[in-house]
């Protein structure tokens, strides 16, 4: 696992734990199942974009299929494709 990947996952975990008031987050955890709602989802995507520069559609968190692991994979994919700042 690259340092970049570890950092992004740590940021995502922190955001989810803070917004959802949970102690830990696992790859199969679902935002809604952990108590998230549309307001928390809006805050979450704003924090993700602010911290990592990756836009996420709110609906991605509100989907029954949306898991923490899926979100992490999406964010990492976007970060891997992003140009490296010089």
C-alpha positions, -999 to +999 in steps of 0.1 A: +000+000+000+015+034-009+018+062+015-006+083-007-032+055-004-028+053+034-031+090+038-063+092+017-079+063+036-069+079+069-086+111+059-117+093+047-119+073+080-115+105+101-143+122+081-167+093+085-159+088+122-164+125+130-196+129+110-212+096+120-200+096+156-186+061+153-154+046+167-143+028+136-151+023+100-147-009+080-146-014+042-181-030+041-197-003+062-225+017+046-229+054+052-267+052+058-265+020+079-240+039+102-266+066+107-258+090+079-284+111+062-285+136+034-272+165+055-243+144+068-236+132+032-235+168+020-210+177+047-190+145+040-185+152+003-176+188+011-150+177+035-136+151+011-133+176-017-117+201+007-092+177+021-084+156-009-096+176-039-118+148-051-154+156-059-179+129-049-216+130-058-238+130-027-258+102-041-228+079-039-231+080-001-268+076-001-269+045-023-276+012-007-245-001-025-222+026-013-196+013+011-166+028+027-144+005+007-160+015-025-157+052-017-120+047-008-114+029-041-131+057-060-111+084-042-078+065-047-085+060-084-092+097-088-060+106-069-039+082-089-051+099-122-046+134-109-015+152-122+012+156-096+018+192-086+054+204-093 
